[in-house]
Amino acid sequence: MEPLFELPLRLPTRGSHQVLRALHQQLRAAIVDGRLQPGLRLPSTRALASTHGVSRNTAVAAYDLLLSEGYVSIKRGSGCYVAEVLSRRGAAKVAVGKSPGGKSAEGNPTAPPPTAGAPRVGTDPRVHSFWRNRQARRAAPVPDSLRYRFRCGLPDTSTFPYDIWRRLSNRAMRSLTHPDVSRDPQGLPALREAIAKHVSVSRAVACRPDDVLVTSGAQQAFDLLARVLASGRQTLVAVENPSYPPMRAVFEAVGAKLAPVPVDNDGMLVDQLPSQARIVCVTPSHQFPLGSAMSMPRRMALLEFARKNAAVVIEDDYDCEFRYDGRPLEALQTIDRHESVFYVGTFSKTMFPEVRLGFIVAPPWALEALIAAKQDADLISPFINQHALAAFIAEGHLARHIRKMRSVYSQRRRRLIEGLQRDFSHWLTPVPSFAGLHVAALLPGDAEEIVERARELGVGIGAVGRYCLGKPIQGLVFGYGVISERSIVDGLARLRQLR
């Protein structure tokens, strides 16, 4: 039964790009001042959307932000609850208009670019770091009745070498007593060096350790970039449509306007980018959630757009290490000649989500502002994990684990695609994809109806439309990171009952 929820919310007109920001801030304020008590069960995203006239995507994104900030918790199969820890927090700590250090919006440093062609850089401390305490992006709670769960975005951690990780973490703990231990907000020098070597081998990204900023996951990377690069409503941010909702949310939260740009089998349609866009967010290696790769002509066209329009590009390479077929295309950062690309990576897919470490490879002109924003957010990313990860990469454990899991995921992917092509070709069309931990498939009917009917059969799948802005694309998303080959086969057998 849905809980009673009579909290008055004042929300702007739907479609104004301010709905998410208003919904998130008003729910957060109600939690902080005690109107929503710790332990209170909140309504489902569907009920919240229906009651207050917002889209379900907006409701999901608002709960995601509250979860990432620690204001709510998820109980699997039960729902979303106000977190107990907040009963001890003061409202002043989340006051809008103040940075974590208490400075006003005008008191933060900026790092203007050295050339007139690059965009002006500014920070906006009114925006809290939504992702600073987040260990992993959690999907909506899945009922226990779902036996076959094609969950998107999660890696298989069952064979991760935790014994090695514990040994390296213990070594890091002992180093805390050393008087010269580094607490550089840019990140542990040894880790930045390891990351620079790792991306040079895995993605041919040319960078030095000084170009790397260590973050508390990819979500914090997006948050820092939004705070530094966006200047409120003056900034138009072009995003792929469909795309990753939490990334869009951080730009909406700083007041930027979003311009959704369609994608096809060759990636973002660059010729449809609005000339006013000053930030372009893309997933060129494995488009999320459709899975296509941006072609080389499109990549070159995007970089030329950035050059002509004094724009910057945020390249999210979230699961690039898992490539199974085809020749890998060069990263945008690799072929960029005008210091316009910010390359974002994460270790949550290659290791385990709770590691909470990611990174930005940034142009030199923006590093100072990014480091200042990072220092304002949480000073440094978890030191123990930084130290352990530096050794984990340097000693070759990460490369070995990636090679092992690439083989495992490749077999699951092959089993999934074979099943889709053999038994569902009359109504599902898999999108060509050669990497990652999920496969998307388009269909002519109502995807949400299929998702609900699949749940009745005990099968959990996602709908592409939940990642769209505006009219939804009718398609399904099948994650294979945390589902066995046997369960893939059995789950698809259940789905055959739908047609």
Secondary structure, DSSP 8 states (H G I E B T S, - for coil): -------------TTSS-HHHHHHHHHHHHHHTTSS-TT-B---HHHHHHHHT--HHHHHHHHHHHHHHTSEEEETTTEEEE-GGGGG--GGGG-TTB-TTS-BGGGS-----SSTTS------TTS--TTTT-SS-------TT--EE--SS----TT--HHHHHHHHHHHHHHTT-TT----TT--HHHHHHHHHHHHHHS-----GGGEEEESSHHHHHHHHHHHH--GGG-EEEEEES--HHHHHHHHHTT-EEEEEEEETTEE-GGG--TT--EEEE--SS-TTT-----HHHHHHHHHHHHHHT-EEEEE-TTTT-B-SS-----HHHH-SSS-EEEEEESTTTS-GGG--EEEE--HHHHHHHHHHHHHHHSSS-HHHHHHHHHHHHTTHHHHHHHHHHHHHHHHHHHHHHHHHHHSTTT-EE----BSSEEEEE-SS-HHHHHHHHHHTTEE-EEGGGG-SSS---EEEEE-SSS-HHHHHHHHHHHGGG-
